[in-house]
Amino acid sequence: MSQRYYSTTPIGGERASLSGPEAHHLAHVMRAKAGDTVTLFDGSGAEFAARVERINRATVELAVLSRAEIDRELRNPLHLGVALPKGDRQKWLIEKIVELGATSLTPLRTERGVAQPSAEAAERLMRAVIEASKQCGRNRLMTILPAAGWAEFLTAPPDGALRLVGHPGGEACDALLRDGQAISASGAIAAIGPEGGFTDAEVDLARQAGWRIVGLGPRILRVETAAVYLAAIVAIVSPP
């Protein structure tokens, strides 16, 4: 039986209740019975041992047995801005950057973007965040931030954050980080462009705003591959 389930309601007492997709999965897919034990998390950073008490038509009621503060986050935050690819490639991207520990994702509106962010898309992405968090053991959810235009995104990072734009021809990303480019408590912000890449004007705008332009190797990567590549390199130098 799948052991981890996400509670949309903060868990603060001796009882918890699952509803929506999580209740359906536990009750009707996994065919849980009263007395089964599972692990719950609510995005607060804790996880809870719980016992199924009652299965209703649309909800599952549980008794909370214990609470444990288990931190599986990166030492410093990692924020990604990505011009999203189309279709199922978005879900794959979300799964992998959640597993790597990304703190937040901002869908980017760029000149060559092919998938325009929408409210419906944000809802689908958030569901993918939950599923990936269940699988990889994270007790905090990666945040899906509102979509942003390129100029807006460039001016948003907090002071002190390492700011990287993935783009062919930039300085070597892995060498940059190996050579001691510190990631402060403000963390790292990494931007990945659409299929076809950022335009020259967008790259120039990033340079003018103080971002570092970094290459991702000698091959041209798809959007989701580039995002995972850059996230993995930053995660290596910002371990849990």
C-alpha positions in Angstrom: 0.0 0.0 0.0 1.2 3.5 -0.8 2.2 4.9 2.6 2.2 8.7 2.2 -0.9 10.9 1.8 -1.2 14.7 1.7 -3.7 16.5 4.0 -4.9 19.8 2.6 -6.0 20.7 6.1 -3.2 21.4 8.7 -2.9 18.6 11.2 -2.9 19.9 14.7 -4.6 17.4 17.0 -5.4 13.7 17.4 -7.6 13.5 14.4 -7.2 14.0 10.7 -9.4 13.7 7.6 -8.5 13.2 4.0 -10.8 14.3 1.1 -10.7 14.7 -2.6 -8.1 12.7 -4.6 -6.2 11.6 -1.5 -9.2 10.0 0.1 -10.2 8.4 -3.2 -6.7 7.0 -3.7 -6.5 5.6 -0.2 -10.1 4.2 0.0 -10.8 3.1 -3.6 -7.5 2.5 -5.3 -5.5 1.1 -2.3 -8.6 -0.3 -0.7 -7.6 0.6 2.8 -9.5 -0.8 5.7 -10.0 0.4 9.3 -6.9 -0.3 11.3 -4.4 0.2 8.4 -1.5 2.6 9.2 -0.3 5.3 6.8 1.9 8.4 6.9 0.4 11.9 6.5 2.0 15.2 5.8 0.4 18.6 5.5 3.2 20.8 4.0 4.3 22.1 7.4 7.5 20.1 7.5 6.3 17.4 9.8 5.0 13.9 9.0 2.4 12.0 11.0 1.9 8.3 11.7 -1.9 7.7 11.4 -4.4 4.9 11.6 -7.4 4.6 9.4 -10.5 4.8 11.6 -13.5 5.3 9.2 -13.9 5.2 5.5 -16.8 7.4 4.3 -18.1 8.0 0.8 -15.9 10.9 0.1 -13.6 11.2 3.1 -11.3 9.0 5.2 -11.1 9.7 8.9 -7.8 8.9 10.7 -6.4 8.9 14.2 -3.0 10.7 14.5 -0.6 8.4 16.4 2.6 10.5 16.4 4.2 13.6 14.9 7.9 13.8 13.7 9.7 16.8 12.4 11.7 15.4 9.4 13.5 17.9 7.2 14.4 16.7 3.7 14.9 20.2 2.2 18.0 21.8 0.7 20.1 23.9 3.1 19.4 27.0 1.0 16.4 27.7 -1.2 16.4 27.0 -4.9 14.0 28.9 -7.0 13.4 28.1 -10.7 11.9 30.2 -13.5 11.0 28.1 -16.5 9.3 28.8 -19.8 7.2 25.6 -19.6 7.2 23.0 -22.4 4.0 21.5 -23.7 1.9 18.7 -22.5 3.1 15.8 -20.3 6.6 17.2 -20.3 5.5 19.7 -17.7 4.6 16.9 -15.3 7.9 15.2 -15.8 9.7 18.5 -15.1 7.8 19.1 -11.9 8.4 15.6 -10.7 12.2 15.8 -11.1 12.7 19.3 -9.7 10.6 18.4 -6.7 12.8 15.3 -6.1 15.9 17.6 -6.4 14.5 19.9 -3.7 13.4 23.0 -5.6 11.7 25.5 -3.3 9.5 27.2 -5.9 8.7 27.4 -9.7 7.7 30.5 -11.6 6.3 29.8 -15.1 7.9 32.4 -17.4 6.3 34.3 -20.2 9.0 34.7 -22.9 9.1 35.8 -26.5 9.5 32.3 -27.8 7.4 30.5 -25.2 5.1 27.7 -26.5 2.9 27.0 -23.4 1.2 30.0 -22.0 0.6 29.6 -18.2 -3.0 29.5 -17.1 -5.0 28.9 -13.8 -5.9 25.4 -15.0 -2.2 24.7 -15.7 -1.2 25.9 -12.3 -3.7 23.5 -10.7 -2.3 20.6 -12.7 1.2 21.5 -11.7 0.3 21.7 -8.1 -1.2 18.2 -8.2 2.1 17.0 -9.7 4.0 18.6 -6.9 1.9 16.7 -4.3 2.3 13.4 -6.1 6.1 13.9 -6.4 6.3 14.9 -2.7 4.5 11.8 -1.7 6.9 9.7 -3.6 10.2 11.3 -2.6 9.4 12.0 1.0 9.4 15.8 1.1 7.2 17.2 3.9 7.1 20.7 2.4 5.6 21.4 -1.0 7.4 23.2 -3.7 5.4 26.4 -4.4 4.0 27.2 -7.8 4.2 31.0 -8.1 2.1 33.1 -10.4 3.4 33.3 -14.0 5.7 36.3 -14.6 7.0 38.1 -17.6 10.8 38.1 -18.2 11.5 41.6 -17.1 9.4 41.2 -14.0 11.1 37.9 -13.1 14.6 39.5 -13.4 13.9 42.1 -10.8 12.2 39.9 -8.3 15.1 37.9 -6.6 16.1 38.7 -3.0 19.3 40.5 -2.4 22.3 38.2 -2.2 20.8 35.3 -4.2 22.9 33.6 -6.8 21.2 34.4 -10.1 21.8 32.1 -13.1 20.3 32.1 -16.6 20.9 28.9 -18.6 21.9 29.8 -22.2 24.2 28.3 -24.8 27.6 30.0 -24.9 27.5 31.1 -21.3 30.3 30.4 -18.8 30.6 26.8 -17.6 28.0 26.3 -14.9 29.6 23.3 -13.2 33.0 25.1 -13.1 31.4 28.2 -11.7 30.0 26.4 -8.8 33.0 24.1 -8.2 35.3 27.1 -8.0 33.5 28.3 -4.9 30.6 30.5 -6.0 28.9 30.7 -2.7 25.2 30.1 -2.3 24.1 32.3 0.6 21.1 32.0 2.8 19.2 33.8 0.1 19.7 30.8 -2.1 19.9 30.5 -5.9 17.5 31.6 -8.7 17.9 29.8 -12.0 16.1 30.6 -15.2 15.5 28.3 -18.2 14.1 29.5 -21.5 11.7 28.0 -24.0 12.4 25.7 -27.0 14.6 27.9 -29.2 16.1 29.6 -26.1 16.0 33.2 -24.9 16.3 35.9 -27.5 19.4 38.0 -27.6 17.4 40.9 -26.2 16.3 38.8 -23.3 19.8 37.6 -22.5 21.1 41.2 -22.7 18.3 42.3 -20.3 19.4 39.6 -17.9 23.1 40.7 -18.1 22.1 44.3 -17.4 20.1 43.2 -14.4 23.2 41.4 -12.9 22.4 37.8 -13.8 25.2 35.4 -14.7 24.7 33.6 -18.1 25.8 30.0 -17.8 26.1 27.2 -20.4 24.8 23.7 -19.8 27.3 21.7 -21.8 28.0 21.3 -25.5 24.6 19.8 -26.5 21.3 21.6 -26.9 19.0 20.4 -24.1 15.2 20.3 -24.0 13.5 22.7 -21.5 12.9 20.0 -18.9 16.3 18.5 -19.2 18.0 21.9 -18.8 15.9 22.7 -15.8 16.9 19.4 -14.1 20.5 19.8 -15.1 20.7 23.3 -13.5 18.7 22.3 -10.5 20.9 19.2 -9.9 24.2 21.2 -10.0 22.9 23.8 -7.6 21.5 21.0 -5.3 25.0 19.4 -5.2 26.5 22.4 -3.7 23.5 23.1 -1.4 23.0 19.7 0.2 20.4 19.0 3.0 
